Amino acid sequence: MLSIWIQNNLFLRIWYLLSQACGVVAEANDARSLAVALQNINGMSSALSLIPVLSGKTQNIKAVSARTFPCSLAVTGLGAGRVLSKLQIGLILLSADLYRNLVGELSYYHNEYVNVFSPSLIHVPSGTPERHSSNTIVNHNLTEDYMVEVWFRTQGTPAEVELSRKSNRRAFCGMLVYMAFYVFETFLSVQNAATGAAIPLVAMQAASGLCWVVAICALQVIRGQGTRYVRLNRLGSTEYRCYQLITSGKHVQSAVFSTHLNNIREYNLFDSKYESGRLQVIGGAIVLSGIIDLFATVLIIGLNDWAYGWLGFQAALIVIKVFFSLEPIRRTPILEVRAVTTGVSRAPSTAVKPRNKSPLKDLAVTRLPISVASDLPYSFEAVYATSNLVFDSATSSYWRSRSPGVFIGQPYYLEAGPGHPEKHLRDLSAGLPPNTQTSPEAHGNQVSQRADSSSLPAISVQCPSPGPISALDGRRGSTSMVSLTQPSLQTNDPCKSSDPASSNSSLPPTTLPGLPSQISSLPPPPLPKSPRTLPNSKLLPATQSPTTELIRYLALNPEGRLTLSEKQPAYEVNQALQREFLACLAEVVKSNKVPSPDFLKTVEAMCEGIRATMNDHWYAFGTTDLVRYLRAAHRDVLWNQLL
């Protein structure tokens, strides 16, 4: 009965078979038994050394070129797969031609070390000498990886960035970790060495480890830590080389970035001498270390109980190597960003400190490095996380949207400010057609029901006033402050008319054609009324209804350029313009190689606002790349926090 019950129980049958197998393994009397095969380290070592993830070119290139490589470099010289890794790294440094002939494809060094991991850029002519025939940047500089993040932190202001200089300390700590693991590995190897081969094995292990440690330390010295300060994102200067991200859209592009010419000459790898004699000597030392390890492996036989300890340690090293092979850290971390106006200032008082407030409190005044092309007299002054600001040069007035992104039919509301005081507002209001002075509740359905507008505080936005336009970015020089209050469901505006006829609380919400049904309406914010932030503006007279607003709609003119129209155009069925905006936003996220948590939260909040203006199908179609880049950026942030 017991045997029948065991046969009918699947789990007990599996346990019985495993017990029988363990019994066979334990019997090591036969020279050809399973136990002897498992204890034969030579056979197992050859299998462990061929795992592809431990010897890929990408990881070897990162070990050579990344200044911040705290863990992967320490474990590269450990384990059974170290022979193949050492040979490949040594051949990369020794000779590119030798690597191509023996291992695999390898382009020129600067492309492998820098270009492959840099953002895709085009050159914006600024009077600086260029060495390429096309606008597309071919050879990149390491400081270009910081341009997007620094632009976000300083909101487009020229900046001086202080970078971390802990690469030497990280390399030293990595070597301490390496030596600790290497000593323990040598101890296990001696216990499994062939009879009488313990002393030769120790000598060979010591020679191999010494070659590796000396080579890695010398490599770190030659590679250097880079300059401490780099200057970025100044426009209108011939000392800076200007760029834009490569985007496929016609109307939406990235902002203009720049890096100082001194960065190109100073912040580089190996002083741009990738085939120097010193690097070749280091490559030869690493190859020699790999060859010594290859012969030392022959002396490790096993065939005793220590073999299981050696195999367990090698398995643990494989797990560690696979884990750290995913490490994306390649750039030196940012310590501090200082916004500078003239020259180079290292004064602590000008430092731009990290934002400690909740991202939701900063969204309305947070810009992203995106620009929108439009036809005169309208020009997009700023793209915020929750709105866009458009300047009308014909009337010196500002128009602001109440939804992020851009789409045909997007409403823009006239903003009171220094350029259009009370009399100017009345003149504009009198000259507009009746359909542009409608209740804001008929146009507020662009805002999502998911947005809690009552929790958003009053904000202060910098709006450039008319002035000379730069040839590089089209922005005006002087700025003035415009106060804007976020929309709320209930307002105690003292200027609100008490006439019941002027109240729109009884009007039912309307839905614009072509938009999702989940979009609801919210009242617009009242006109600014702070005399301290708007010295030239006044409150609207009490006789004028506050629900009467001047509205324009984003449209395409006959030439195919964006403009603001008095009449509301038909919405795009495929929502191409908003998808173009999302594609540009994806490139911005992809090009930020050192993203901060605030940057990612701002982008995600903008995506939530854009989602409220789009059909779910087209939103999912337009954010395929963006979602993937955000996921990779979150992984980078997590690794930086851990290491």
WORA-V599389 format. One record per residue. N is the residue number from 0. RES is the residue in one letter. SS is DSSP state (a for helix, b for strand, c for the rest). PSI is psi as a letter, one per 40 degrees, with the letter a starting at -180 (* if undefined). OMEGA is omega in radians with two decimals (999 if undefined). Layout:
((N & RES & SS & PSI & OMEGA) (N & RES & SS & PSI & OMEGA))
//
This chain:
((0 & M & c & d & -3.12) (1 & L & a & d & 3.14) (2 & S & a & d & 3.11) (3 & I & a & d & 3.14) (4 & W & a & d & 3.11) (5 & I & a & d & -3.14) (6 & Q & a & d & -3.13) (7 & N & a & e & -3.14) (8 & N & c & h & -3.05) (9 & L & a & d & -3.09) (10 & F & a & d & 3.11) (11 & L & a & d & 3.10) (12 & R & a & d & 3.11) (13 & I & a & d & 3.12) (14 & W & a & d & 3.12) (15 & Y & a & d & 3.13) (16 & L & a & d & 3.10) (17 & L & a & d & 3.11) (18 & S & a & d & 3.10) (19 & Q & a & d & 3.13) (20 & A & a & d & 3.11) (21 & C & a & d & 3.09) (22 & G & a & d & 3.10) (23 & V & a & d & 3.13) (24 & V & a & d & -3.09) (25 & A & a & d & -3.13) (26 & E & c & g & -3.07) (27 & A & c & f & -3.13) (28 & N & c & d & -3.12) (29 & D & c & h & 3.14) (30 & A & c & e & -3.13) (31 & R & c & f & -3.12) (32 & S & c & i & 3.11) (33 & L & a & d & 3.12) (34 & A & a & d & 3.13) (35 & V & a & d & 3.13) (36 & A & a & d & 3.12) (37 & L & a & d & -3.13) (38 & Q & a & e & 3.13) (39 & N & b & g & -3.01) (40 & I & a & d & -3.13) (41 & N & a & d & 3.13) (42 & G & a & d & 3.13) (43 & M & a & d & -3.14) (44 & S & a & d & 3.13) (45 & S & a & d & 3.10) (46 & A & a & d & -3.11) (47 & L & a & d & -3.08) (48 & S & c & e & -3.08) (49 & L & c & e & 3.12) (50 & I & c & h & -2.98) (51 & P & a & d & -3.03) (52 & V & a & e & -3.13) (53 & L & a & e & -3.08) (54 & S & c & f & 3.14) (55 & G & c & i & -3.11) (56 & K & a & d & -3.11) (57 & T & a & d & 3.13) (58 & Q & a & d & 3.11) (59 & N & a & d & 3.08) (60 & I & a & d & 3.13) (61 & K & a & d & 3.11) (62 & A & a & d & -3.12) (63 & V & a & d & -2.91) (64 & S & a & e & -3.05) (65 & A & c & h & 3.11) (66 & R & c & d & 3.11) (67 & T & c & g & -3.08) (68 & F & c & g & -2.90) (69 & P & c & d & -2.98) (70 & C & c & d & -3.04) (71 & S & a & d & -3.13) (72 & L & a & d & -3.13) (73 & A & a & d & -3.08) (74 & V & a & e & 3.13) (75 & T & a & d & -3.11) (76 & G & c & e & -3.13) (77 & L & c & i & 3.02) (78 & G & c & i & -3.09) (79 & A & c & d & -3.13) (80 & G & c & e & -3.08) (81 & R & a & d & -3.11) (82 & V & a & d & -3.12) (83 & L & a & d & 3.13) (84 & S & a & d & 3.14) (85 & K & a & d & 3.13) (86 & L & a & d & -3.13) (87 & Q & a & d & 3.12) (88 & I & a & d & 3.12) (89 & G & a & d & 3.13) (90 & L & a & d & 3.09) (91 & I & a & d & -3.13) (92 & L & a & d & -3.06) (93 & L & a & d & -3.09) (94 & S & c & h & 3.11) (95 & A & a & d & 3.12) (96 & D & a & d & 3.12) (97 & L & a & d & 3.11) (98 & Y & a & d & 3.13) (99 & R & a & d & -3.07) (100 & N & a & d & -3.03) (101 & L & a & d & -3.00) (102 & V & c & c & -3.06) (103 & G & c & a & -3.06) (104 & E & c & h & 3.09) (105 & L & c & h & 3.10) (106 & S & c & a & -3.11) (107 & Y & c & i & -2.90) (108 & Y & a & d & -3.06) (109 & H & a & d & 3.10) (110 & N & a & d & -3.13) (111 & E & a & d & -3.06) (112 & Y & a & d & -2.95) (113 & V & c & d & -2.95) (114 & N & a & d & -3.07) (115 & V & a & d & -3.05) (116 & F & a & e & -3.09) (117 & S & c & i & 3.08) (118 & P & c & i & 3.12) (119 & S & c & h & -3.02) (120 & L & b & i & 2.95) (121 & I & b & i & -3.08) (122 & H & b & h & 3.03) (123 & V & b & h & -3.07) (124 & P & c & h & 3.14) (125 & S & c & e & 3.13) (126 & G & c & e & 3.13) (127 & T & c & i & 3.14) (128 & P & c & h & 3.14) (129 & E & c & i & -3.13) (130 & R & c & e & -3.12) (131 & H & c & i & -3.05) (132 & S & c & e & -3.11) (133 & S & c & i & 3.13) (134 & N & c & d & -3.12) (135 & T & b & h & -3.13) (136 & I & c & h & -3.12) (137 & V & c & d & 3.14) (138 & N & c & h & -3.04) (139 & H & c & i & 3.05) (140 & N & c & i & -3.07) (141 & L & a & d & -3.12) (142 & T & a & e & 3.10) (143 & E & a & d & 3.13) (144 & D & a & e & -3.07) (145 & Y & a & e & -2.95) (146 & M & a & d & -3.08) (147 & V & a & d & -3.12) (148 & E & a & d & 3.13) (149 & V & a & d & 3.07) (150 & W & a & d & -3.14) (151 & F & a & d & -3.09) (152 & R & a & d & -3.13) (153 & T & a & e & -3.14) (154 & Q & c & f & 3.04) (155 & G & c & e & 3.14) (156 & T & c & i & 3.04) (157 & P & c & i & -2.98) (158 & A & b & i & 2.94) (159 & E & b & h & -3.01) (160 & V & b & h & 3.04) (161 & E & b & h & -3.09) (162 & L & b & i & 3.13) (163 & S & c & i & 3.12) (164 & R & c & g & -3.12) (165 & K & c & e & -3.09) (166 & S & a & d & 3.13) (167 & N & a & d & 3.12) (168 & R & a & d & 3.12) (169 & R & a & d & 3.12) (170 & A & a & d & 3.12) (171 & F & a & d & 3.11) (172 & C & a & d & 3.09) (173 & G & a & d & 3.11) (174 & M & a & d & 3.06) (175 & L & a & d & 3.09) (176 & V & a & d & 3.14) (177 & Y & a & d & -3.08) (178 & M & a & d & 3.11) (179 & A & a & d & 3.12) (180 & F & a & d & -3.07) (181 & Y & a & d & 3.09) (182 & V & a & d & 3.13) (183 & F & a & d & 3.10) (184 & E & a & d & 3.11) (185 & T & a & d & 3.09) (186 & F & a & d & 3.12) (187 & L & a & d & 3.14) (188 & S & a & d & 3.13) (189 & V & a & d & 3.12) (190 & Q & a & d & -3.14) (191 & N & c & e & -3.09) (192 & A & b & i & 3.08) (193 & A & c & i & -3.11) (194 & T & c & h & 3.13) (195 & G & c & e & -3.09) (196 & A & c & e & -3.08) (197 & A & a & d & -3.10) (198 & I & a & d & 3.06) (199 & P & a & d & 3.14) (200 & L & a & d & 3.11) (201 & V & a & d & 3.14) (202 & A & a & d & -3.14) (203 & M & a & d & 3.10) (204 & Q & a & d & 3.13) (205 & A & a & d & 3.13) (206 & A & a & d & 3.13) (207 & S & a & d & 3.13) (208 & G & a & d & 3.13) (209 & L & a & d & 3.10) (210 & C & a & d & -3.11) (211 & W & a & d & -3.11) (212 & V & a & d & -3.14) (213 & V & a & d & -3.13) (214 & A & a & d & -3.11) (215 & I & a & d & 3.10) (216 & C & a & d & 3.09) (217 & A & a & d & 3.09) (218 & L & a & d & 3.13) (219 & Q & a & d & 3.13) (220 & V & a & d & -3.13) (221 & I & a & d & 3.13) (222 & R & a & d & 3.08) (223 & G & c & i & -3.14) (224 & Q & c & e & -3.10) (225 & G & c & i & 3.13) (226 & T & c & i & -3.09) (227 & R & c & d & -3.09) (228 & Y & b & h & 3.02) (229 & V & b & i & -3.11) (230 & R & b & h & -3.01) (231 & L & b & i & 2.84) (232 & N & c & f & 2.94) (233 & R & c & h & -3.12) (234 & L & c & i & 3.11) (235 & G & c & f & 3.14) (236 & S & c & h & 3.12) (237 & T & c & e & 3.10) (238 & E & c & e & -3.11) (239 & Y & b & i & 3.04) (240 & R & b & h & -2.98) (241 & C & b & i & -3.09) (242 & Y & b & i & 2.89) (243 & Q & b & i & 3.08) (244 & L & b & i & 3.12) (245 & I & c & h & 3.09) (246 & T & c & i & -3.09) (247 & S & c & e & -3.08) (248 & G & c & i & 3.13) (249 & K & c & d & -3.03) (250 & H & c & d & -3.05) (251 & V & b & h & 3.09) (252 & Q & b & i & 3.07) (253 & S & b & i & 3.01) (254 & A & c & i & 3.13) (255 & V & c & h & 3.09) (256 & F & b & i & 3.10) (257 & S & b & i & 3.06) (258 & T & b & i & -3.09) (259 & H & b & i & -3.12) (260 & L & a & d & 3.10) (261 & N & a & d & 3.10) (262 & N & a & d & -3.10) (263 & I & a & d & -3.12) (264 & R & a & d & -2.99) (265 & E & a & d & -3.05) (266 & Y & c & g & -3.14) (267 & N & c & i & -3.11) (268 & L & c & h & 3.04) (269 & F & a & f & -3.08) (270 & D & a & f & -3.12) (271 & S & a & e & 3.10) (272 & K & c & g & -3.00) (273 & Y & c & e & -3.12) (274 & E & c & f & 3.14) (275 & S & c & i & 3.14) (276 & G & a & d & 3.14) (277 & R & a & d & 3.12) (278 & L & a & d & 3.10) (279 & Q & a & d & 3.08) (280 & V & a & d & 3.10) (281 & I & a & d & 3.09) (282 & G & a & d & 3.10) (283 & G & a & d & 3.11) (284 & A & a & d & 3.12) (285 & I & a & d & 3.09) (286 & V & a & d & 3.11) (287 & L & a & d & 3.09) (288 & S & a & d & 3.11) (289 & G & a & d & 3.13) (290 & I & a & d & 3.10) (291 & I & a & d & 3.10) (292 & D & a & d & -3.14) (293 & L & a & d & 3.13) (294 & F & a & d & 3.13) (295 & A & a & d & 3.14) (296 & T & a & d & -3.13) (297 & V & a & d & -3.09) (298 & L & c & e & -3.12) (299 & I & b & h & -3.03) (300 & I & c & d & -3.05) (301 & G & b & b & 3.14) (302 & L & c & f & 3.03) (303 & N & c & a & -3.09) (304 & D & c & d & 3.09) (305 & W & a & e & -3.14) (306 & A & a & d & 3.14) (307 & Y & a & d & 3.06) (308 & G & a & d & 3.12) (309 & W & a & d & 3.14) (310 & L & a & d & 3.10) (311 & G & a & d & 3.11) (312 & F & a & d & 3.11) (313 & Q & a & d & 3.10) (314 & A & a & d & 3.10) (315 & A & a & d & 3.10) (316 & L & a & d & 3.11) (317 & I & a & d & 3.12) (318 & V & a & d & 3.13) (319 & I & a & d & -3.13) (320 & K & a & d & 3.11) (321 & V & a & d & -3.14) (322 & F & a & d & -3.09) (323 & F & a & e & 3.03) (324 & S & c & e & 3.08) (325 & L & c & e & -3.07) (326 & E & c & h & -3.08) (327 & P & c & e & -3.00) (328 & I & c & h & 3.08) (329 & R & c & d & -3.01) (330 & R & c & i & 3.05) (331 & T & c & h & -3.10) (332 & P & c & i & 3.08) (333 & I & b & h & 3.06) (334 & L & b & d & -3.05) (335 & E & b & i & 3.09) (336 & V & b & h & -3.13) (337 & R & b & h & 3.05) (338 & A & b & h & -3.11) (339 & V & c & i & 3.13) (340 & T & c & d & 3.12) (341 & T & c & h & 3.08) (342 & G & c & a & 3.12) (343 & V & c & h & -3.11) (344 & S & c & h & 3.07) (345 & R & c & f & 3.14) (346 & A & c & h & -3.13) (347 & P & a & d & -3.09) (348 & S & a & d & -3.12) (349 & T & a & e & -3.08) (350 & A & b & h & 3.05) (351 & V & b & h & -3.07) (352 & K & c & i & 3.08) (353 & P & c & i & -3.11) (354 & R & c & h & 3.13) (355 & N & c & e & -3.12) (356 & K & c & i & 3.07) (357 & S & c & h & -3.13) (358 & P & a & d & -3.11) (359 & L & a & d & 3.14) (360 & K & a & e & -3.10) (361 & D & a & e & -3.00) (362 & L & a & d & -3.02) (363 & A & a & e & 3.13) (364 & V & a & e & -3.12) (365 & T & c & h & 3.12) (366 & R & b & i & 3.00) (367 & L & c & i & -3.06) (368 & P & c & g & 3.14) (369 & I & b & h & 3.08) (370 & S & b & i & -3.13) (371 & V & b & h & 3.14) (372 & A & c & h & -3.13) (373 & S & c & i & -3.12) (374 & D & c & i & 3.10) (375 & L & c & i & 0.19) (376 & P & c & e & -3.08) (377 & Y & b & i & 3.09) (378 & S & b & h & 3.12) (379 & F & b & h & -3.11) (380 & E & b & d & -3.08) (381 & A & b & i & 3.04) (382 & V & b & h & -3.13) (383 & Y & b & i & -3.13) (384 & A & c & d & -3.11) (385 & T & c & e & -3.06) (386 & S & c & i & 3.02) (387 & N & b & i & 3.13) (388 & L & b & h & -3.09) (389 & V & b & h & 3.11) (390 & F & b & h & 3.09) (391 & D & b & h & -3.09) (392 & S & c & e & 3.14) (393 & A & c & d & -3.12) (394 & T & c & e & -3.11) (395 & S & c & f & -3.12) (396 & S & b & i & -3.12) (397 & Y & b & i & 3.11) (398 & W & b & h & -3.08) (399 & R & b & h & 3.04) (400 & S & b & i & 3.10) (401 & R & c & f & 3.07) (402 & S & c & i & -3.14) (403 & P & c & i & -3.13) (404 & G & c & a & 3.12) (405 & V & c & h & 3.06) (406 & F & c & i & -3.13) (407 & I & c & h & -3.09) (408 & G & c & e & 3.13) (409 & Q & c & h & -3.11) (410 & P & b & i & 3.07) (411 & Y & b & h & -3.05) (412 & Y & b & i & -3.13) (413 & L & b & h & 3.13) (414 & E & b & h & 3.02) (415 & A & c & i & -3.12) (416 & G & b & a & -3.11) (417 & P & c & d & -3.09) (418 & G & c & e & -3.10) (419 & H & b & g & 3.13) (420 & P & c & a & -2.99) (421 & E & a & d & -3.09) (422 & K & a & d & 3.14) (423 & H & a & d & 3.09) (424 & L & a & d & -3.14) (425 & R & a & d & 3.13) (426 & D & a & d & 3.12) (427 & L & a & d & -3.12) (428 & S & a & d & -3.12) (429 & A & a & d & -3.06) (430 & G & a & e & -3.11) (431 & L & c & i & 3.06) (432 & P & c & i & -3.10) (433 & P & a & d & -3.05) (434 & N & a & e & 3.07) (435 & T & a & e & 3.12) (436 & Q & c & f & -3.09) (437 & T & c & i & 3.14) (438 & S & b & h & 3.12) (439 & P & a & e & 3.14) (440 & E & a & e & 3.10) (441 & A & a & e & -3.10) (442 & H & c & e & -3.08) (443 & G & a & e & -3.10) (444 & N & a & e & 3.03) (445 & Q & a & e & -3.08) (446 & V & b & h & -3.07) (447 & S & b & i & 3.02) (448 & Q & c & e & -3.12) (449 & R & c & e & -3.11) (450 & A & c & h & 3.11) (451 & D & c & g & -3.02) (452 & S & a & d & -3.11) (453 & S & a & e & -3.11) (454 & S & a & e & -3.10) (455 & L & c & h & -3.07) (456 & P & c & i & 3.05) (457 & A & c & i & -3.07) (458 & I & b & i & 3.12) (459 & S & b & h & -3.00) (460 & V & b & h & 3.05) (461 & Q & b & h & -3.14) (462 & C & b & h & -3.13) (463 & P & b & h & 3.05) (464 & S & c & i & -3.06) (465 & P & c & h & -3.12) (466 & G & c & a & 3.12) (467 & P & c & h & -3.07) (468 & I & b & h & 3.11) (469 & S & c & i & 3.14) (470 & A & c & e & -3.09) (471 & L & c & d & -3.03) (472 & D & c & e & 3.07) (473 & G & c & e & -3.13) (474 & R & c & i & -3.12) (475 & R & b & i & -3.00) (476 & G & c & d & -3.05) (477 & S & c & i & -3.14) (478 & T & b & i & 3.07) (479 & S & b & i & -3.06) (480 & M & b & h & 3.10) (481 & V & b & h & -3.13) (482 & S & b & h & -3.12) (483 & L & b & h & 3.10) (484 & T & c & h & -3.13) (485 & Q & c & i & -3.12) (486 & P & c & i & 3.08) (487 & S & c & i & -3.09) (488 & L & c & d & 3.13) (489 & Q & c & h & -3.13) (490 & T & c & i & 3.09) (491 & N & c & f & -3.12) (492 & D & c & h & 3.13) (493 & P & c & e & -3.14) (494 & C & c & e & -3.08) (495 & K & c & h & -3.09) (496 & S & c & i & 3.10) (497 & S & c & e & 3.14) (498 & D & c & h & -3.14) (499 & P & a & d & -3.12) (500 & A & a & d & -3.12) (501 & S & a & e & -3.13) (502 & S & c & h & -3.12) (503 & N & c & e & -3.09) (504 & S & c & d & -3.12) (505 & S & c & e & -3.11) (506 & L & c & h & 3.11) (507 & P & c & i & 3.11) (508 & P & c & i & 3.13) (509 & T & c & i & -3.14) (510 & T & c & h & 3.12) (511 & L & c & i & -3.12) (512 & P & c & i & 3.05) (513 & G & c & e & -3.12) (514 & L & c & i & 3.12) (515 & P & c & i & -3.08) (516 & S & c & e & -3.08) (517 & Q & c & e & -3.14) (518 & I & b & h & -3.13) (519 & S & b & i & -3.07) (520 & S & c & i & 3.05) (521 & L & c & i & 3.12) (522 & P & c & i & 3.13) (523 & P & c & i & 3.10) (524 & P & c & i & 3.06) (525 & P & c & i & 3.12) (526 & L & c & i & -3.11) (527 & P & c & i & -3.12) (528 & K & c & f & 3.09) (529 & S & c & h & -3.12) (530 & P & c & e & -3.12) (531 & R & c & d & -3.14) (532 & T & c & d & 3.11) (533 & L & c & g & -3.07) (534 & P & c & d & -3.09) (535 & N & c & e & -3.09) (536 & S & c & i & -3.13) (537 & K & c & i & 3.10) (538 & L & c & i & 3.06) (539 & L & c & i & 3.13) (540 & P & c & i & -3.08) (541 & A & c & e & -3.12) (542 & T & c & e & -3.13) (543 & Q & c & h & -3.09) (544 & S & c & h & 3.13) (545 & P & c & e & 3.14) (546 & T & c & e & 3.09) (547 & T & b & h & -3.08) (548 & E & c & i & 3.07) (549 & L & c & h & -3.02) (550 & I & b & h & 2.97) (551 & R & b & i & -3.10) (552 & Y & b & h & 3.11) (553 & L & b & h & -3.06) (554 & A & b & i & 3.06) (555 & L & b & h & 3.09) (556 & N & c & i & -3.13) (557 & P & c & d & 3.12) (558 & E & c & e & 3.12) (559 & G & c & e & 3.13) (560 & R & c & i & -3.11) (561 & L & b & i & 3.10) (562 & T & b & i & 3.06) (563 & L & b & h & -3.06) (564 & S & b & i & 3.09) (565 & E & c & d & -3.14) (566 & K & c & i & -3.13) (567 & Q & c & h & -3.13) (568 & P & c & i & 3.09) (569 & A & c & i & -3.13) (570 & Y & c & i & 3.07) (571 & E & c & h & -3.13) (572 & V & c & d & -3.11) (573 & N & c & e & 3.09) (574 & Q & c & f & -3.05) (575 & A & a & d & -3.09) (576 & L & a & d & 3.11) (577 & Q & a & d & 3.07) (578 & R & a & d & 3.03) (579 & E & a & d & 3.09) (580 & F & a & d & 3.12) (581 & L & a & d & 3.11) (582 & A & a & d & 3.08) (583 & C & a & d & 3.09) (584 & L & a & d & 3.09) (585 & A & a & d & 3.11) (586 & E & a & d & 3.10) (587 & V & a & d & 3.13) (588 & V & a & d & -3.14) (589 & K & a & d & -3.07) (590 & S & a & e & 3.08) (591 & N & c & g & -3.06) (592 & K & c & e & 3.10) (593 & V & c & g & -3.02) (594 & P & c & i & 3.06) (595 & S & c & i & 3.10) (596 & P & a & d & 3.12) (597 & D & a & d & 3.12) (598 & F & a & d & -3.11) (599 & L & a & d & 3.12) (600 & K & a & d & 3.12) (601 & T & a & d & 3.14) (602 & V & a & d & -3.13) (603 & E & a & d & 3.09) (604 & A & a & d & 3.08) (605 & M & a & d & 3.12) (606 & C & a & d & 3.09) (607 & E & a & d & 3.09) (608 & G & a & d & 3.11) (609 & I & a & d & -3.12) (610 & R & a & d & 3.13) (611 & A & c & e & -3.12) (612 & T & c & e & -3.04) (613 & M & c & i & 2.96) (614 & N & c & i & -3.08) (615 & D & a & d & -3.13) (616 & H & a & d & -3.10) (617 & W & a & d & 3.08) (618 & Y & a & d & 3.11) (619 & A & a & d & 3.12) (620 & F & a & d & -3.07) (621 & G & a & e & -3.08) (622 & T & c & e & -3.12) (623 & T & a & d & 3.13) (624 & D & a & d & -3.11) (625 & L & a & d & 3.13) (626 & V & a & d & 3.14) (627 & R & a & d & 3.13) (628 & Y & a & d & 3.10) (629 & L & a & d & 3.12) (630 & R & a & d & 3.11) (631 & A & a & d & 3.12) (632 & A & a & d & 3.08) (633 & H & a & d & 3.09) (634 & R & a & d & 3.09) (635 & D & a & d & 3.13) (636 & V & a & d & 3.14) (637 & L & a & d & 3.12) (638 & W & a & d & 3.12) (639 & N & a & d & 3.11) (640 & Q & a & d & -3.13) (641 & L & a & d & -3.01) (642 & L & c & * & 999))
//
